[in-house]
């Protein structure tokens, strides 16, 4: 397959192990990097604006990939985390377009050694709860679609 933005190759594995159902994700990761999606997330979302912990780009990108693999809940993020090959390419995608200084800052964002590529389900759940507005929820009518007003 022709090389894209990220450095990976599809290959045939003759062994009985190491097979994954997530082999299509790298194409979407390549698309996210090439289209500038991760940069747009950085520019427009400032939920995780501090200098510690997970960044918006890591959480939102994980949610996009979770949706692509058909995850039913945020706990299903462990399916992605459990695939070493996908995680390796995901780390590469998340670093794409960052300066050397920015890559070093990312390494210092965690007090302890970072062991995960994707945030845990509880981190994602807390992140999503920051988008919830109880006042807008009062305007919801049961059984109908509802788009909350985001202007404040």
C-alpha positions, 0 to 999 in steps of 0.5 A: 500500500502507498505510504501516507503521512504516518509511517506504517505498512500493512503486511501479511502475518503468517503467525496465528497470533497478533491478528486485530479487527482494528486494522482499518484504523490507521487509514483514519488516523492518517486522514486526521493528521493530513486534514489537520483535524488534530490541529483544529481540536487544539485550536478550538477546544480548551477544556484541558487547558492546564499543563497536566494530564490528557490533552483535548486532542488525545481525548477527542481523537480516542472518542473518534476512534472509539466510534469508528470501532463501534464502541458502545460505551467509554469503557470500550476504549480498552479495546483500542488500548489493548491493540499494541500496533494500533496504539503505536500508530496512534502515538505517532499520529498524536505527535504529528505536526508538533514541534520538538518543544511541544513533544517534550512538554507532553512527556512532562504532563504526567506526574507518574510514568504514562502507561496508556496511549488512550485515556481511561474510560473514567477520564473520558467520562469526566471530560464528556460531563464538562459539556453537559448543561443542566439548564439546557437539559430542562428544555428537552422534550422527551422523544424528540431530537434536541440541540442545546443552545451553546451561546452564553 
